[in-house]
């Protein structure tokens, strides 16, 4: 199966359809680890296993763990209301939205880009200079005036800005910037030595440059589009941390081992919380505290994951409990990880990465 996966990824790379890293592990042991394509299209510098990638919305997992740590410490609770805690006034945001709602995408807040409605986050920056949004508070004007989609707790809809509010609450509770808190209390204890929040407008070591293919009407490649104007130049509580595949796997191992949270909140993080929808085959999609769960018709967890997508970036962290396999896919292309993850999922579900394979 490793030969088949490698051949598939090599072929997609040759077709300019993939660039990135794929890592599969079981119990901390590597089953598959390969890098493909270019970290720099301009200089044809290849991706490596230790290349750092923009994780887009996978960053929400770090925010969720940070918020849960503060609940462990009694500095926040699931019932803490965001607007009251932050003393935010003069907005259209619901005063009833609390930490639980923000974590589980049940706040109903109007998003900066309504991704479930097909809006593109990159469109936000066609009218707003992306370089002007650096601090967590800089994001507020993008959404604090928007009408709600529903009252808190009355629905479930993916919401980036809920995690921005969580980031502001983390800053208020700790007196640290969001990024410094995550560096000290998530990355460091998880052993994520190569992970950080890196600025796109500065030269950084060993970072994959995001770029997407430009094609003509016949589908032929005619060039590459860099993503430097597609979102803010540095990551925020809802997306944009840079990590290696190994560091992201270490993060999940630290979560599963209870290194980052109390036993009670570790169990809560790894438990589905809110039904989001159902597929025709009976599979159910749930949100948890940052994680996304797939359950079979009998309610058994098939996998839990967090994915991320932006211009020039896509990422997938997914664990399959029955096979005890963790898959990390990172790409410096917007469309990079989705088709490869489907193949990895099919192989795992077919037992091709089972014990002894």
N, C-alpha and C positions, 0 to 999 in steps of 0.2 A: 504493500500500500504506500510506503514511503517513496518507492520508485514511481508509482503512478502519480502521486501528488507532486513530486518534483518535476516530472515530465509535463504535467498540466501547467504548473506555474512557469516553467521555462518557456512553454509555448505562448502563454499569455503575455509574458514579458517581451518576447519577440514580436508580438502583435501590438506592442505599446498599450496593453490593457492592464498591466500590473507592474508595480514597482514597490518594493518594500520587504518586509520580514515576516516569516511565518514560524511560530514556535508552538510545539505541542509537548506537553509534559504530563506525567502521572506521578503523584507523590514526590514532586521535586526532581524526578528523573526525566531527562530529555528523551523524547521519542522522535522528534523531528525538529530541526533548526536549520533554516536556510535563508539567505538574503538574495534579493533579485533586483535588477534594474539599477537606475542611477539615483544617487543622492543629489547630484548636481547635473542637470541636463546640459548646462553651458560648458562645463569642464569634463563631462563624462566620467565623473568620480562615482564609483560603485557604492551602493548600499552595503553595509556590513551588519553583522549581528549586534554590534554595539552602537549602531547609528541611532541617534535620538530623533523621534518623530513627534509631530503635533498630534495629540490624541483627540482633538475636538471635544465632543461632549463626554467622552470617557472621564474627563476631569470632574464631572459631577459626582463620581464615586468618591473622590478625595474630599469634596465638599460635604457629602453625606456623612462620611466617617468623622470629619472634623466636628460637624454639628452633633453627632451622636456622642462624641467624646465630651462635649460640653454638657450634654444631658447626663452622662455618667457622673460628671463633677457637680451637678446641681446648679449650674450656671444658666442653663436653659431647660425647658421641658417641652414635650410634644404640644402642650397647650399654649405655649407662649405665643402671643399674637404679634405679628411682625411690625405693623404700623405703630402700635402702642409702644413696643420695646424700642423702636428706632426713633420714636417721636416724629414720625413723618406726617405732615399735614398738607392740605391743599392738593391732594391727589384724588384720582378716581379709584384707587385700589381699595379693596374691601377690608375694613377694619377687623373682620372676623377671620381672615386668613392666618393660620397659625403654622408652627413648625411642621406638624404632621402633614398638613395640606401641602406645604411647599415641598417636602421630601417626596411625597407620593403622587405629585402632579394632579392633585385634587383641589387646588386653590381656585381654579376658574379665572385666574388673572389673564388679562389680555397680554399676549406675548409681543416681544419686539419683532419677531418674525413667526407667524403662525405656520409652523412646519407641517402640522397635521392637515392644514388647509392647502398645502402645496407652496407656501411662500418661501422664497429663497433668502437666507440670511445675508448673502452677499449684496442683495438689493438695498439693504439698509444704508450701505456705505456709498451709494451713488449720490446721496444728498447730504450726508454727514461725513466730514473728514475723519477717516478711521484713526489717524494719528492723534486726534484730540481726546480719545477715550482710553485712558490709562488706568486710573483708579477704579475701584468697584463703584463708588458713588457717581463716577462719570457716566455710567450706564443709565441712571435713573430717568433722565429726560426722554429716553427712547420708549419708555413704557408707562410712566407714572400718570399719564393722561388718558390711557386707553380704556375703553369700556370692557367690563367683565364678560367672559363667555358664559359663566354660570356662577351661582353662589357657592362659596367654599363648602366642599363636602358633597355637593350635589351632582358631581360628574367626575370624569377622569380624562384629562387632555394634556398631552406633553407640553411642558412649559419651561422654557429657558429661564425666564426672569424670576421664577420662584427660587432658583438657585442663586441668582444675584442677590436677592433679599437675604437668603441664608448667609451668603458671604458677608453682607453688611452686619448681620447679627453676630457672626463670629468675630468680626472686627470690634464691634461694640462690647462684646463680652470679655475679650482678651486684651484689648489695647494694642494688638498687633495688626499689621496689614494681613489681609487674607493670605497672601502668598507666603509671608514669613511664618504664619501659623502652620500652614501645610508643610512647608519645608521642615520645620522643627518637630512637629507632632504627628505627621503622617509619613513623609518621605524618610526621615532619619530613622525612626524606630522600625520601619518596614525594610530597611536596608537598601533603599532606592538611591544609591550614591550618585547615579548619573542622571537623575531626574531633576527638573527645575522648570521655572517659568522664564522663558527666554524671549527676548525682543527680536522681532523680525527685522527691525531697522538697525540692528547691530550685528557685527560679525561674531558668531558663536562657534565653538568647537563641535565638530562631528554632528551636524544637524542636517537632516534631509530637507532640501528646498522643495516646497510645494509647487506643483505644476500640473496642468491638465492638457490633454491633447486637443489641438484644433484640427478639424477635419473638413474637407470640402463636401459638396453635395453627394458625391459618390462614396464618401467614407474614407477617402485617402488622407493620410496625415499630412498637414501643411505647416505645422509648427506647434509650439507649446505656449500656454498662457500661465504666467506666474500668478500667485495668489496674494501678492503683497498689498493689494488694495481691497481685499475681500472681507476683512475683519480686523479688529484692533491689533496693534503690533505686539501685544503681550497678553498672555492668558489671564482669564478671570474665573470666578467661581462656577460659571456655566460651561467653560471650555477653554482649550488652548495650552494646557500643560504639555511639556515635552518629556518623553520617557523613552527608554529602550524597551525592547520586548522582554528582556530578562527582568528588568525592574518591575514591569507591569505584572508579570507572573509572580514575582516576589511579593508584590502588594497583596494579591489575592491569597497567597499562602499565609501571609501575616494576618489577614482578616480571618481566614478559616481556623488558624491556630489560636485566635483570641489575643494576639499580641497588641492590637490597637484598641480594643474595646472590652468591656466587662463581658462575662459569659452571657448575661441576660441580653445585652444589646448586640453581641455577636450573633446570637440565635435570631434576634429580631431582624438584623440586617439580611440574614440568609433565609428569611421567610417571606413568601408572597403576602402583600397587604391589601391591594385593591384591584378588582377586576377591571381590565381595560377593554377587552373585547374577546371575541371567539372566532376561530377559523371554521370553514365549512366541514373540516374533518373532525371537529369536536375539540381540537386543541384550544386551550384557553391562554390568553395573554394577561399577565398580572404585572403591576408595578409594585416594587417594594420601596425601601429607602435608598433610592439611587439605582438599584438593580432592576432588571426586566426579567420576568420568569415566563417560561413556557411549561404548561401543565397538560397532561393527557386528560381524556374524558373522565377518568377515574380520580383526578385530582393529584396524580403523582407528578412531581417536578421532573421534567425532562432535561431542562437546562436553565441556568441563570446567567445573565450577561449584562454588559453595557457596551453600546456601540456609539460611534461618533462620526459625523460627516461635516465637512466644510469644503470650500473650494481648495483643491490641492492637498486635501487631507482626509483620510478615513481610517478608522480603528475599530477593532472588535476584541473584547475580552469575554470569553465564554467558557463556562464549566459544565461538563456533562456528568452528573453524579453517578449514574449507573456504570459508566465506563471509567469513572474517576479520572477523566482526561480534561485538562485545561488547554484551551486554544487561544493564542494571542496572534492577531493579525494586525500589522501596522503598515500603512501605505502613505506615500506622499503624492497620491492621486485621489481625487474625489470618488471615483468609481472603483477604487482598487480592491477593497476587501470583500465585497458582497458576493460575487460569484465564487471566489475561492472558499469562503466560509460555507457556502451551500455544499460544495464538494466535501469539505472536511466533515460537516454535519452528516452527510449521507454515508461517508465511510465509517464514522463512529457508530451511527445507528445500525449499520450493517455488521457491526462487530469486527471491523477490519483493524481497529486499534485496541482490541481487547487484550486482556492479560496474556502475556506471552507472545503477542503478535510482533 
